[in-house]
Amino acid sequence: MTDHDGMDAVFLSHASDHPQPTEYPWLADGLVFGGDYNPEQWPEEVWREDVELMRRAGVNTVSLGIFSWGLLEVADGVFEWGWLDRVLDLLHEGGIGVNLATPTAAPPMWLLDAHPEIATVGADGVRTARGGRLAWSPSSATFRRYALRMVRAIAERYGRHPALRLWHVSNEIGNENASCFSDETAGAWQEWLRQRYGTLEALNSAWVTAVWGQTYSDFAQLQPPRAARTGHNPGLLLDFARFTSDALLGHYLAEREVLREVTPGIPVTTNFMVMTDPGAADYGVWAREVDIVANDHYTIAADPRRHVDLSFSADRLRGMAEGRPWLLMEHSTAAVSWQRVNRAKSAGEMHRNTIAHIARGADGAMFFQWRQSIAGAEQFHSAMVPHAGPDSEVYRDVVRLGEMLRALAPVRGTTVERAQIALLFDHDSATALRAGRKPSELLDVLDLPRAVHDALTRRGIAVDILSPGQSLADYRALIIPTLYLVTDETADAVSDFVDGGGQALVSYFSGIADEHNRVRPGGHPAAFRDLLGARVDEFFPLLEGERVALDNGTAASLWAERVVAGDSTVVRRFADGDLSGLPAVTRRAVGAGSATYLATRLDDDALAALLDEFVQDAGVVPVAECEPGLEVTRRVGDAGSFLFAINHDGEPRMLRAPGVDLLSGEHSTGDWAVPAGGVRVVMEEMR
């Protein structure tokens, strides 16, 4: 660790000064169920009603105190604990455990008055005004000092309270304060670069700063990528994103160390945001620093297949947790408050959303929030108890969900059965793809990975989403969709996988850049060129709305490449356009395996057909015998084997799985009808 302005700048070394056991008692009996609880928004006479309604719904856990700093430390060094004492005692009396927050997401007004410099500064040089949340810079030594004092105070006050189950550090770190461009941040950024590169010669070489005459002769010349008339160096942008993730993580680590010192027996986590955008934080790195991986996930109402992102995100979480159970810290009962149109969920959707997370490895599901606010920025965000109160469909659905989760209690502690297919997804690569100008702004880093995942899911085939560096052993097939940045180590691991008998499918615009966001020369995709036996000498991104035909009657859009087949076999060709007659899909036998290259964005039906061929060649089989369109996942463990079947479509789907449906209590020796919009969780008979 190094010291920057009197503050530990924990960037590259994440070793704990207070190592902890890897296992803790679980947070609740059975699956965790509850939500964010903000009693400070309500008069005390409401609190007892809240606890009674929680008990009626089967709530066993709440997250508490997330935005309460200013109500606990009412002036500099002046603490008032009475109201929180009473709430914690009341919850404990009601049998409800607490994920107690360090309330550092919300700096109090007196702190912002005394130290306005703690707020973030935008790329335009304007300091963030008060009125929002997370209004603090992760590089602010002053904020860090006050925050850690608050953390120590709350840990010493409540570390032995019998309701305490988990420390919830801050809230969605990096959401509203994803980056800062202040002078203090510049100093931390320069120190981070010194640690990473050691010398300016190494940095100038990595970024190729000779381009546009941007060579640096002093670390002090290195500034954050503030607003400029032209784009910044892609290497600088990628490293600044890495620095930002490390700076945010550094703040979490600083709070965690205080908590581990004061309360060594209590697990510590913070809520990730693995959703529809890769975000600011490299959560694959962060996951190694939390005692329980936890996530917030919200669906997009305007997306008719919003469950697709939910399943993809949940599988990403499971990969980050390396297969261990994780916790859904927040999702919504109905509408959120921050989309263009905040539409309520359809009948059964909240239940399906929740069970889908459980099916993919979560050992609990919580919501934002318990009681819907009547004022403030989130007054129309849904809650477990809506404005209408307990006499409402939402609360009745919450009670029914509590019953469902109690029925699923045997599932807790089991893990999702290992898939036969791995899909590589990398936050670093996603960041690099968006750092600097690319051939097409229409290329969405999540488009193809999600489409592949969805096509396989609809066929009942499980997918494990891994980060580069995670083991590929025992997988039959590997899919690498738009993995733009690839290190030599990852390229070697993929080659070894194929040579050992694995089947690999590599897509367009993969293996283009190295770890410094420099294009690999010699023809694309350079990282996989020898493996594929094919070479791309030019990109032909398609215009918005433009389509090209393939020789098997299917179509593609968005992207195309001029491929020289080399010693690979041509599987599909372009049938019209600039590339008519040239390869669109190639395949090459390598050792005991094979490597397939996809040079265009096939339409969904054509992509599904290609994947059907791919999985058949790899010998991959579905999770269970079922009709296409049914989302099926299996969790296994000492308690047995549990098959989850979720039907997002408008027609019933058939599933074959002898056993007992935990949700209905019904038994079947074979076929189940999963109703439209319905869910079954079958405790399977011996397979």
Wavefront OBJ file of the C-alpha trace (Angstrom):
o trace
v 0.000 0.000 0.000
v 1.064 3.558 -0.587
v 0.048 6.756 1.127
v -1.550 9.634 -0.745
v -2.309 12.826 1.150
v -2.483 10.925 4.418
v -5.000 8.400 3.041
v -4.340 4.742 2.347
v -4.705 4.428 -1.415
v -5.638 0.761 -1.592
v -5.416 0.073 -5.298
v -3.293 -2.877 -6.308
v -2.933 -4.817 -3.054
v -6.201 -6.011 -1.563
v -4.842 -8.249 1.201
v -6.791 -7.828 4.433
v -5.065 -6.703 7.608
v -7.772 -8.680 9.420
v -8.219 -12.020 7.617
v -11.569 -13.693 8.159
v -12.999 -17.206 8.009
v -14.363 -18.146 4.607
v -17.607 -19.445 6.113
v -20.181 -17.685 8.301
v -23.518 -18.782 9.750
v -26.166 -18.090 7.098
v -28.190 -14.920 7.548
v -31.555 -16.556 8.210
v -33.300 -19.866 8.617
v -34.019 -20.879 5.042
v -33.831 -18.423 2.164
v -33.343 -14.729 2.952
v -36.487 -12.662 2.326
v -37.020 -8.969 2.992
v -35.968 -5.553 1.804
v -34.502 -2.148 2.556
v -36.189 -0.730 5.627
v -36.233 3.043 6.186
v -38.140 3.602 9.446
v -36.607 7.050 9.794
v -39.081 8.194 7.120
v -42.050 7.301 9.347
v -43.379 8.148 12.830
v -42.633 5.530 15.481
v -46.245 4.377 15.711
v -45.807 2.899 12.195
v -42.819 0.770 13.231
v -44.786 -1.828 15.177
v -47.239 -2.180 12.308
v -44.247 -2.689 10.007
v -42.878 -5.527 12.103
v -46.288 -7.197 12.294
v -46.719 -6.941 8.505
v -43.199 -8.304 8.017
v -44.001 -11.300 10.192
v -47.242 -11.877 8.283
v -45.319 -11.882 4.996
v -42.553 -14.146 6.281
v -39.853 -11.453 6.116
v -36.764 -12.603 8.011
v -34.167 -9.959 7.048
v -34.049 -6.215 6.393
v -31.314 -3.837 5.301
v -31.260 -0.891 7.687
v -29.717 2.566 7.998
v -28.475 2.959 4.431
v -29.053 6.727 4.188
v -29.091 7.616 7.887
v -25.673 9.212 8.505
v -27.091 12.687 9.113
v -29.669 11.315 11.568
v -27.032 9.411 13.547
v -24.178 11.930 13.515
v -26.245 15.071 13.775
v -23.220 17.372 13.960
v -19.481 16.883 13.698
v -18.705 14.188 16.285
v -22.162 14.419 17.911
v -24.021 11.085 17.768
v -27.670 10.355 18.540
v -28.399 6.618 18.544
v -31.758 6.434 20.288
v -34.067 5.890 17.336
v -31.813 3.220 15.777
v -31.476 1.475 19.159
v -35.257 1.218 19.357
v -35.673 -0.017 15.785
v -33.026 -2.723 16.166
v -34.568 -3.920 19.426
v -38.028 -3.990 17.864
v -36.831 -5.978 14.851
v -35.013 -8.446 17.070
v -38.127 -8.929 19.196
v -39.982 -9.709 15.970
v -37.431 -12.341 14.928
v -36.115 -10.269 12.027
v -32.384 -10.114 11.312
v -30.600 -6.982 10.112
v -28.112 -6.206 7.381
v -26.845 -3.017 8.996
v -25.472 -0.421 6.619
v -22.513 1.811 7.076
v -24.465 4.937 6.087
v -21.635 6.464 4.073
v -23.658 6.595 0.841
v -25.194 9.851 2.110
v -22.775 12.465 3.496
v -24.682 14.693 5.938
v -25.385 18.293 5.056
v -23.127 19.589 7.826
v -20.204 17.686 6.275
v -20.948 19.036 2.797
v -21.128 22.532 4.304
v -17.794 22.158 6.076
v -16.010 20.346 3.247
v -17.622 20.954 -0.155
v -14.402 19.617 -1.717
v -15.445 16.027 -0.917
v -18.003 16.107 -3.750
v -17.211 14.690 -7.178
v -16.157 16.899 -10.086
v -17.460 16.221 -13.577
v -15.364 15.961 -16.731
v -16.392 19.545 -17.446
v -14.758 20.720 -14.212
v -18.047 21.490 -12.434
v -18.337 20.215 -8.868
v -21.465 18.178 -8.119
v -24.094 20.167 -6.242
v -25.874 18.722 -3.220
v -29.320 17.225 -3.547
v -28.558 13.778 -4.914
v -26.797 10.827 -3.321
v -23.323 9.269 -3.328
v -22.032 12.827 -3.617
v -18.472 11.942 -2.625
v -15.219 11.340 -4.420
v -13.482 8.024 -3.707
v -10.147 9.878 -3.785
v -11.148 12.420 -1.128
v -8.926 12.017 1.941
v -11.287 14.208 3.940
v -14.335 12.122 3.102
v -12.455 8.910 3.859
v -11.470 10.231 7.305
v -15.031 11.190 8.281
v -16.532 8.035 6.751
v -14.236 5.703 8.663
v -14.981 7.531 11.909
v -18.693 6.919 11.260
v -18.055 3.253 10.427
v -16.089 2.687 13.618
v -18.750 4.388 15.706
v -21.615 2.300 14.327
v -19.582 -0.920 14.545
v -18.684 -0.278 18.166
v -22.280 0.628 18.993
v -24.024 -2.332 17.342
v -21.368 -4.975 16.721
v -22.791 -7.177 19.487
v -26.485 -6.494 18.885
v -28.323 -9.820 18.521
v -30.203 -8.628 15.415
v -27.004 -7.989 13.437
v -26.421 -10.552 10.674
v -24.419 -8.759 7.975
v -22.586 -5.486 7.349
v -23.914 -3.697 4.249
v -21.136 -1.270 3.239
v -22.435 1.998 1.792
v -24.816 1.479 -1.156
v -24.249 0.782 -4.857
v -20.748 2.224 -4.705
v -19.940 3.792 -8.055
v -23.514 4.332 -9.156
v -23.770 8.126 -8.982
v -20.061 8.632 -8.218
v -18.693 6.401 -10.961
v -15.894 8.812 -11.777
v -14.373 12.039 -10.541
v -12.094 14.500 -12.331
v -10.946 16.686 -9.433
v -7.364 17.758 -8.762
v -7.274 15.392 -5.773
v -8.368 12.562 -8.062
v -5.591 13.550 -10.466
v -3.029 13.033 -7.703
v -4.427 9.598 -6.876
v -4.527 8.737 -10.597
v -0.858 9.654 -10.997
v 0.064 7.478 -8.011
v -1.954 4.583 -9.456
v -0.074 4.926 -12.753
v 3.288 4.942 -10.950
v 2.332 1.702 -9.249
v 1.116 0.131 -12.482
v 3.900 1.138 -14.869
v 6.855 2.105 -12.725
v 8.363 4.359 -15.386
v 7.114 6.879 -17.903
v 8.894 4.950 -20.635
v 6.717 1.916 -19.913
v 3.555 4.046 -19.844
v 4.380 5.869 -23.085
v 5.046 2.530 -24.749
v 1.816 0.954 -23.477
v -0.349 3.845 -24.649
v 1.694 4.590 -27.806
v 1.622 8.262 -26.846
v 3.555 9.238 -29.958
v 0.131 9.338 -31.624
v -0.989 12.990 -31.731
v 2.241 13.971 -29.964
v 1.035 13.114 -26.446
v 4.269 11.742 -24.977
v 4.634 12.378 -21.221
v 7.878 13.452 -19.556
v 6.552 13.796 -15.982
v 3.843 11.917 -14.086
v 2.431 15.298 -13.051
v 1.437 15.837 -16.698
v -0.999 12.927 -16.514
v -4.485 14.282 -15.918
v -7.880 12.566 -15.804
v -9.655 12.497 -19.185
v -11.528 15.744 -18.727
v -13.735 17.192 -21.451
v -11.763 17.768 -24.646
v -12.616 18.728 -28.218
v -11.407 15.371 -29.505
v -11.330 11.853 -28.108
v -8.733 10.729 -25.592
v -6.169 7.986 -26.085
v -7.949 4.577 -25.776
v -5.168 3.269 -23.521
v -5.601 6.221 -21.162
v -9.394 5.775 -21.121
v -9.102 2.075 -20.300
v -6.614 2.692 -17.509
v -8.714 5.514 -16.064
v -11.674 3.134 -15.934
v -9.478 0.577 -14.155
v -8.271 3.256 -11.759
v -11.865 4.317 -11.060
v -12.877 0.754 -10.193
v -9.832 0.377 -7.952
v -10.451 3.729 -6.251
v -14.061 2.806 -5.499
v -12.970 -0.628 -4.314
v -10.335 1.047 -2.164
v -13.059 2.859 -0.269
v -14.990 -0.363 0.298
v -11.814 -2.069 1.527
v -11.084 0.760 3.958
v -14.559 0.437 5.504
v -14.321 -3.355 5.511
v -11.058 -3.285 7.454
v -12.610 -1.223 10.253
v -15.564 -3.608 10.423
v -13.333 -6.666 10.491
v -11.259 -5.141 13.265
v -14.238 -4.285 15.460
v -16.601 -7.178 14.570
v -14.514 -10.105 13.300
v -17.432 -12.558 13.419
v -19.827 -10.602 11.157
v -19.624 -11.011 7.350
v -19.187 -7.903 5.198
v -20.544 -7.170 1.739
v -21.668 -4.357 -0.532
v -24.350 -4.420 -3.203
v -23.131 -4.825 -6.784
v -25.109 -3.586 -9.809
v -24.731 -6.307 -12.433
v -27.554 -5.271 -14.737
v -28.028 -3.999 -18.278
v -24.719 -2.114 -18.419
v -21.215 -3.277 -17.408
v -20.944 -0.217 -15.122
v -17.925 1.425 -13.503
v -16.778 -1.348 -11.176
v -14.973 -4.508 -12.230
v -17.115 -6.759 -10.048
v -15.119 -9.850 -10.973
v -12.300 -8.317 -8.913
v -14.630 -6.988 -6.228
v -16.218 -10.414 -5.725
v -12.982 -11.684 -4.201
v -13.208 -9.000 -1.501
v -16.724 -9.562 -0.132
v -17.753 -12.312 2.267
v -21.069 -12.788 0.454
v -21.531 -11.735 -3.173
v -24.672 -9.560 -3.343
v -26.386 -7.842 -6.255
v -29.087 -5.313 -7.110
v -31.026 -6.059 -10.294
v -33.874 -4.157 -11.942
v -35.601 -5.083 -15.177
v -36.371 -2.588 -17.953
v -40.125 -2.242 -18.406
v -39.882 -1.278 -22.091
v -37.993 -4.495 -22.918
v -40.541 -7.212 -23.818
v -37.936 -9.900 -23.020
v -36.582 -8.286 -19.886
v -36.221 -11.652 -18.194
v -33.377 -12.376 -20.636
v -31.147 -9.786 -18.995
v -32.186 -11.041 -15.567
v -31.024 -14.590 -16.381
v -27.812 -13.375 -18.025
v -26.982 -11.099 -15.087
v -27.735 -13.817 -12.524
v -25.434 -16.235 -14.328
v -22.722 -13.559 -14.374
v -23.136 -13.227 -10.594
v -22.800 -16.962 -10.138
v -19.583 -16.902 -12.157
v -18.213 -14.102 -9.989
v -19.163 -16.076 -6.876
v -17.343 -19.067 -8.405
v -20.447 -21.202 -8.071
v -21.131 -20.393 -4.417
v -24.588 -19.163 -3.371
v -25.056 -15.395 -3.495
v -27.693 -12.889 -2.373
v -30.128 -10.747 -4.341
v -29.979 -7.569 -2.265
v -32.470 -5.449 -4.239
v -35.093 -5.839 -6.923
v -38.590 -4.384 -7.316
v -42.076 -5.621 -6.543
v -43.535 -3.515 -9.362
v -42.444 -0.263 -11.033
v -39.199 1.595 -10.473
v -38.929 5.391 -10.588
v -36.041 6.136 -12.954
v -37.099 4.824 -16.376
v -38.816 6.869 -19.060
v -42.074 4.975 -18.425
v -42.237 3.238 -15.041
v -44.684 0.457 -15.718
v -45.826 -1.970 -13.023
v -45.013 -5.645 -13.417
v -47.543 -7.993 -14.959
v -49.364 -10.685 -12.987
v -46.879 -13.253 -11.692
v -43.845 -11.365 -12.975
v -42.513 -10.456 -9.538
v -42.717 -14.116 -8.494
v -40.990 -15.272 -11.698
v -38.252 -12.655 -11.307
v -37.567 -13.729 -7.746
v -37.581 -17.474 -8.431
v -35.322 -16.965 -11.469
v -32.647 -15.467 -9.218
v -33.026 -18.346 -6.750
v -32.839 -20.845 -9.611
v -29.520 -19.375 -10.746
v -27.824 -19.507 -7.376
v -29.200 -16.836 -5.041
v -29.912 -18.010 -1.489
v -32.276 -15.151 -0.848
v -34.178 -12.291 -2.437
v -34.724 -8.793 -1.088
v -36.409 -5.679 -2.418
v -36.125 -1.938 -2.467
v -37.926 -1.179 -0.304
v -40.235 -2.334 2.530
v -42.682 0.579 2.696
v -43.189 2.922 -0.259
v -42.008 6.474 0.421
v -44.544 9.288 0.339
v -41.913 11.949 -0.418
v -38.412 12.284 -1.774
v -36.798 11.322 -5.057
v -38.120 7.738 -4.951
v -41.674 8.393 -3.804
v -43.108 6.450 -6.755
v -40.660 3.547 -6.615
v -42.612 0.407 -5.730
v -42.229 -1.364 -2.392
v -43.389 -4.450 -0.523
v -46.039 -2.319 1.200
v -47.264 0.194 -1.406
v -48.983 3.549 -0.916
v -52.259 1.612 -0.835
v -51.070 -0.265 2.265
v -51.492 -3.949 3.070
v -54.948 -4.078 1.456
v -53.358 -4.243 -1.986
v -52.466 -6.780 -4.645
v -48.770 -5.971 -4.242
v -48.700 -6.804 -0.533
v -50.802 -9.934 -1.095
v -48.273 -10.990 -3.758
v -45.481 -10.351 -1.255
v -47.205 -12.596 1.292
v -47.610 -15.297 -1.359
v -43.938 -14.935 -2.283
v -42.978 -15.414 1.352
v -44.941 -18.666 1.343
v -43.162 -19.768 -1.844
v -39.727 -19.056 -0.415
v -40.525 -20.939 2.778
v -41.548 -23.913 0.615
v -38.193 -23.641 -1.159
v -36.185 -23.660 2.077
v -34.644 -27.081 1.279
v -32.907 -25.464 -1.699
v -30.732 -23.238 0.512
v -27.099 -24.266 0.495
v -27.361 -26.215 -2.747
v -25.502 -24.950 -5.801
v -26.358 -24.686 -9.464
v -25.304 -27.757 -11.394
v -22.211 -27.104 -13.474
v -23.022 -26.352 -17.116
v -21.404 -28.038 -20.102
v -20.938 -24.719 -21.911
v -18.900 -21.752 -20.706
v -19.290 -18.239 -22.092
v -16.438 -15.765 -21.610
v -17.445 -12.249 -20.576
v -14.933 -9.705 -19.312
v -15.539 -6.288 -17.752
v -12.078 -5.134 -18.867
v -12.885 -6.075 -22.463
v -16.273 -4.356 -22.323
v -14.602 -1.203 -21.007
v -11.902 -1.311 -23.676
v -14.460 -1.694 -26.445
v -16.120 1.537 -25.319
v -12.828 3.369 -24.668
v -12.080 5.298 -27.846
v -13.614 5.329 -31.297
v -14.559 2.009 -32.890
v -15.709 1.044 -36.395
v -19.393 1.131 -35.386
v -21.155 2.813 -32.503
v -24.026 0.368 -33.070
v -21.962 -2.479 -31.653
v -23.313 -3.142 -28.138
v -20.933 -5.115 -25.952
v -23.840 -6.997 -24.349
v -25.871 -7.689 -27.499
v -24.324 -10.927 -28.742
v -23.462 -12.426 -25.324
v -27.075 -11.977 -24.226
v -28.467 -13.270 -27.522
v -26.320 -16.415 -27.311
v -27.258 -16.974 -23.675
v -30.959 -16.533 -24.458
v -30.900 -18.864 -27.475
v -29.322 -21.617 -25.401
v -31.604 -20.967 -22.422
v -34.693 -21.318 -24.621
v -33.391 -24.737 -25.620
v -33.012 -25.818 -22.018
v -29.212 -25.643 -22.136
v -27.333 -24.237 -19.145
v -24.481 -21.750 -19.535
v -21.794 -20.774 -17.042
v -20.552 -17.210 -17.580
v -16.867 -17.005 -16.706
v -14.225 -14.310 -16.627
v -10.888 -14.870 -18.357
v -8.571 -16.692 -15.993
v -11.246 -18.945 -14.547
v -10.773 -22.646 -15.206
v -12.144 -24.120 -18.438
v -11.578 -27.687 -17.283
v -14.465 -30.144 -17.739
v -16.450 -27.933 -20.123
v -17.387 -29.406 -23.497
v -17.859 -26.102 -25.293
v -16.703 -22.503 -25.034
v -18.314 -19.411 -26.572
v -16.387 -16.149 -26.967
v -18.816 -13.413 -28.129
v -17.363 -9.948 -28.948
v -14.495 -10.361 -26.480
v -12.641 -7.352 -27.883
v -9.692 -7.283 -25.453
v -7.843 -10.574 -25.004
v -4.572 -11.155 -23.164
v -1.951 -13.641 -24.298
v -2.813 -15.795 -21.277
v -6.477 -15.982 -22.282
v -5.598 -16.759 -25.891
v -3.316 -19.588 -24.750
v -6.000 -20.980 -22.422
v -8.529 -21.063 -25.279
v -6.043 -22.801 -27.584
v -5.271 -25.392 -24.905
v -9.000 -25.954 -24.369
v -9.608 -26.674 -28.056
v -6.483 -28.767 -28.474
v -7.659 -30.886 -25.563
v -10.951 -31.724 -27.250
v -13.151 -28.693 -26.567
v -15.361 -26.964 -29.125
v -14.931 -23.187 -29.323
v -17.083 -20.585 -31.064
v -15.429 -17.176 -31.493
v -17.410 -14.213 -32.811
v -16.654 -11.081 -34.780
v -14.667 -8.264 -33.159
v -13.024 -10.603 -30.650
v -9.317 -10.803 -29.904
v -8.701 -7.397 -31.479
v -6.813 -5.564 -28.709
v -4.218 -6.445 -26.084
v -4.312 -5.534 -22.391
v -3.297 -1.918 -23.151
v -6.105 -1.413 -25.704
v -3.584 -1.561 -28.556
v -4.751 -3.266 -31.748
v -2.932 -6.527 -32.347
v -1.385 -6.284 -35.853
v -1.211 -8.870 -38.622
v -4.910 -9.371 -39.346
v -7.880 -9.974 -37.093
v -8.699 -11.612 -34.770
v -5.001 -11.708 -33.963
v -5.362 -13.333 -30.537
v -7.178 -16.305 -32.118
v -5.949 -16.130 -35.737
v -3.734 -19.221 -35.624
v -6.351 -21.217 -33.724
v -9.102 -20.363 -36.215
v -6.967 -20.803 -39.323
v -8.763 -17.784 -40.772
v -7.863 -14.129 -41.108
v -9.868 -10.908 -41.299
v -8.260 -8.117 -43.302
v -11.106 -5.564 -43.150
v -14.208 -4.749 -41.151
v -17.466 -3.974 -42.976
v -19.834 -2.719 -40.261
v -23.365 -2.463 -41.599
v -25.436 0.683 -41.547
v -28.450 1.015 -39.318
v -31.239 -1.083 -40.853
v -28.941 -2.691 -43.430
v -29.144 -6.472 -43.836
v -27.169 -9.063 -45.761
v -28.204 -12.543 -46.878
v -26.304 -15.764 -46.301
v -26.137 -18.726 -48.655
v -28.459 -20.863 -46.525
v -31.312 -18.366 -46.824
v -30.770 -16.691 -43.435
v -29.856 -13.059 -42.849
v -27.525 -10.934 -40.758
v -27.180 -7.298 -39.727
v -25.007 -4.870 -37.721
v -21.587 -6.258 -38.623
v -19.629 -8.105 -41.310
v -15.971 -8.832 -41.992
v -13.878 -9.786 -45.018
v -12.547 -13.227 -44.086
v -9.753 -15.153 -45.782
v -10.549 -18.776 -44.963
v -6.931 -20.004 -44.927
v -6.863 -23.622 -43.747
v -10.350 -23.475 -42.211
v -13.513 -24.887 -43.777
v -16.208 -22.470 -44.929
v -19.539 -23.289 -43.264
v -21.616 -20.275 -44.407
v -21.012 -17.590 -47.044
v -22.408 -14.127 -47.628
v -24.879 -14.233 -50.514
v -25.083 -10.538 -51.367
v -23.564 -7.154 -50.619
v -19.892 -6.158 -50.712
v -18.828 -9.537 -49.328
v -20.958 -11.784 -51.558
v -19.368 -15.209 -51.888
v -16.919 -14.688 -49.038
v -16.947 -16.673 -45.759
v -19.373 -15.707 -42.987
v -18.758 -18.769 -40.782
v -15.656 -20.965 -40.778
v -14.571 -24.021 -38.828
v -11.191 -25.653 -38.257
v -10.306 -28.943 -36.601
v -7.623 -28.472 -33.959
v -6.203 -31.425 -32.053
v -9.153 -33.283 -30.596
v -11.430 -30.239 -30.842
v -12.513 -27.553 -33.273
v -12.728 -23.761 -33.525
v -15.605 -21.994 -35.281
v -15.538 -18.339 -36.328
v -18.650 -16.193 -36.792
v -17.970 -13.034 -38.825
v -21.406 -11.394 -38.699
v -24.367 -10.772 -36.395
v -26.794 -13.464 -37.485
v -30.493 -12.857 -36.986
v -31.762 -14.585 -33.880
v -33.245 -17.600 -35.715
v -30.058 -18.090 -37.733
v -27.938 -17.721 -34.588
v -30.068 -20.336 -32.836
v -29.633 -22.736 -35.761
v -25.851 -22.289 -35.711
v -25.807 -22.874 -31.950
v -27.881 -26.024 -32.424
v -25.179 -27.395 -34.713
v -22.452 -26.256 -32.342
v -23.872 -27.872 -29.203
v -24.700 -31.066 -31.073
v -21.107 -31.353 -32.286
v -19.915 -30.723 -28.723
v -22.220 -33.375 -27.269
v -23.970 -30.852 -25.016
v -27.395 -31.930 -23.754
v -30.239 -29.924 -22.162
v -30.642 -29.687 -18.403
v -33.895 -31.673 -18.620
v -36.358 -33.003 -21.155
v -38.691 -30.104 -21.858
v -40.381 -28.096 -24.584
v -38.371 -25.227 -26.096
v -39.003 -21.883 -24.420
v -39.007 -23.203 -20.873
v -36.235 -21.784 -18.665
v -34.811 -24.724 -16.706
v -32.045 -24.785 -14.105
v -30.961 -27.435 -11.630
v -29.569 -26.928 -8.127
v -27.940 -29.878 -6.381
v -26.530 -30.640 -2.959
v -26.859 -32.829 0.093
v -30.559 -31.951 0.337
v -31.241 -33.398 -3.112
v -31.715 -32.311 -6.700
v -34.088 -29.419 -7.501
v -35.228 -28.622 -11.020
v -36.537 -25.076 -11.570
v -38.821 -24.523 -14.557
v -40.022 -21.000 -15.408
v -42.416 -20.284 -18.254
v -42.189 -16.704 -19.521
v -44.388 -17.418 -22.555
v -48.138 -17.224 -23.117
v -48.692 -20.963 -23.605
v -48.185 -23.942 -21.271
v -44.912 -25.859 -21.680
v -44.202 -29.483 -20.857
v -41.438 -30.688 -18.555
v -40.433 -34.274 -17.810
v -39.070 -34.682 -14.277
v -40.382 -37.291 -11.835
v -40.703 -35.850 -8.343
v -42.595 -33.420 -6.098
v -43.293 -29.767 -6.938
v -42.268 -27.896 -3.775
v -44.576 -24.989 -4.599
v -47.805 -26.947 -5.088
v -47.052 -30.164 -3.223
v -48.104 -32.186 -6.287
v -46.299 -35.381 -7.310
v -45.691 -36.623 -10.840
v -44.044 -39.736 -12.189
v -43.111 -37.947 -15.386
v -44.707 -35.032 -17.200
v -45.537 -31.636 -15.767
v -47.474 -28.851 -17.435
v -45.838 -25.544 -16.541
v -48.649 -23.019 -17.066
v -48.222 -19.806 -19.005
v -46.345 -17.391 -16.752
v -45.962 -20.134 -14.176
v -43.181 -21.713 -12.128
v -42.495 -25.234 -10.901
v -39.680 -26.357 -8.630
v -39.438 -30.135 -8.709
v -37.566 -32.010 -6.005
v -36.431 -34.798 -8.263
v -36.532 -38.460 -7.542
v -33.192 -40.254 -7.786
v -31.766 -39.647 -11.249
l 1 2 3 4 5 6 7 8 9 10 11 12 13 14 15 16 17 18 19 20 21 22 23 24 25 26 27 28 29 30 31 32 33 34 35 36 37 38 39 40 41 42 43 44 45 46 47 48 49 50 51 52 53 54 55 56 57 58 59 60 61 62 63 64 65 66 67 68 69 70 71 72 73 74 75 76 77 78 79 80 81 82 83 84 85 86 87 88 89 90 91 92 93 94 95 96 97 98 99 100 101 102 103 104 105 106 107 108 109 110 111 112 113 114 115 116 117 118 119 120 121 122 123 124 125 126 127 128 129 130 131 132 133 134 135 136 137 138 139 140 141 142 143 144 145 146 147 148 149 150 151 152 153 154 155 156 157 158 159 160 161 162 163 164 165 166 167 168 169 170 171 172 173 174 175 176 177 178 179 180 181 182 183 184 185 186 187 188 189 190 191 192 193 194 195 196 197 198 199 200 201 202 203 204 205 206 207 208 209 210 211 212 213 214 215 216 217 218 219 220 221 222 223 224 225 226 227 228 229 230 231 232 233 234 235 236 237 238 239 240 241 242 243 244 245 246 247 248 249 250 251 252 253 254 255 256 257 258 259 260 261 262 263 264 265 266 267 268 269 270 271 272 273 274 275 276 277 278 279 280 281 282 283 284 285 286 287 288 289 290 291 292 293 294 295 296 297 298 299 300 301 302 303 304 305 306 307 308 309 310 311 312 313 314 315 316 317 318 319 320 321 322 323 324 325 326 327 328 329 330 331 332 333 334 335 336 337 338 339 340 341 342 343 344 345 346 347 348 349 350 351 352 353 354 355 356 357 358 359 360 361 362 363 364 365 366 367 368 369 370 371 372 373 374 375 376 377 378 379 380 381 382 383 384 385 386 387 388 389 390 391 392 393 394 395 396 397 398 399 400 401 402 403 404 405 406 407 408 409 410 411 412 413 414 415 416 417 418 419 420 421 422 423 424 425 426 427 428 429 430 431 432 433 434 435 436 437 438 439 440 441 442 443 444 445 446 447 448 449 450 451 452 453 454 455 456 457 458 459 460 461 462 463 464 465 466 467 468 469 470 471 472 473 474 475 476 477 478 479 480 481 482 483 484 485 486 487 488 489 490 491 492 493 494 495 496 497 498 499 500 501 502 503 504 505 506 507 508 509 510 511 512 513 514 515 516 517 518 519 520 521 522 523 524 525 526 527 528 529 530 531 532 533 534 535 536 537 538 539 540 541 542 543 544 545 546 547 548 549 550 551 552 553 554 555 556 557 558 559 560 561 562 563 564 565 566 567 568 569 570 571 572 573 574 575 576 577 578 579 580 581 582 583 584 585 586 587 588 589 590 591 592 593 594 595 596 597 598 599 600 601 602 603 604 605 606 607 608 609 610 611 612 613 614 615 616 617 618 619 620 621 622 623 624 625 626 627 628 629 630 631 632 633 634 635 636 637 638 639 640 641 642 643 644 645 646 647 648 649 650 651 652 653 654 655 656 657 658 659 660 661 662 663 664 665 666 667 668 669 670 671 672 673 674 675 676 677 678 679 680 681 682 683 684 685 686 687
